[in-house]
Amino acid sequence: MKLIVACDPNGGIGYKNKLPWTKIQGDLPRFKQLTQNKIVVMGRNTWDSLPKKPLPNRINYILTSDPFSIPDKIGPDIIYGFSDVNILTHFNSDTCIIGGAKLIELAWPLITTVHLTRTFATYTCDTHIDMLRLIREFSIDYEEVNEDHTYEIWKRK
């Protein structure tokens, strides 16, 4: 399973259920390329924060602990499940976890590769990923330095 995430130097990934930055140069095209024609798994808050739903050319799988939060209209490329680590074991290695923090925390043991976009700037964030766990359990396999961020691929040790 892959994790695709962007964060600031402190592991901040969100603020008030939105991205804390307006744009990271080249990040959206890379995200599209990594997730195109794949299953993307996200928490309901991440789903709610998407400007366009569902993400096109992907199977959108939304995990929630609240059965009353499921919208009335669910298309063929949107699947709802409940937040349980056992459900994640049914996905394959091409599956992409795309957020949020609760789902990432649940999925850490199953993640084999992390595609991390790390901004140079620090932002006000109320949601973070566990950067110490990333460093402890993964090692950098690839790093590309850009004008406003680094793009890193981490592999499980």
PEURWO-V965933 format. One line per field, one symbol per residue. phi: phi as a letter, one per 20 degrees, with the letter a starting at -180 (. if undefined). A space follows every 50 residues. Layout:
phi: ???
//
This chain:
phi: .dddbcbegenfdablmcffdeadgnffffgfffdgmceddbffffgfef fccffflbeedddbedfeefffecefdccdbdfbgffffeeefefdecpe ffffffegfefdcdededfeeecfcdccdefffgffdccfdbbcedfdad dcdddff
//
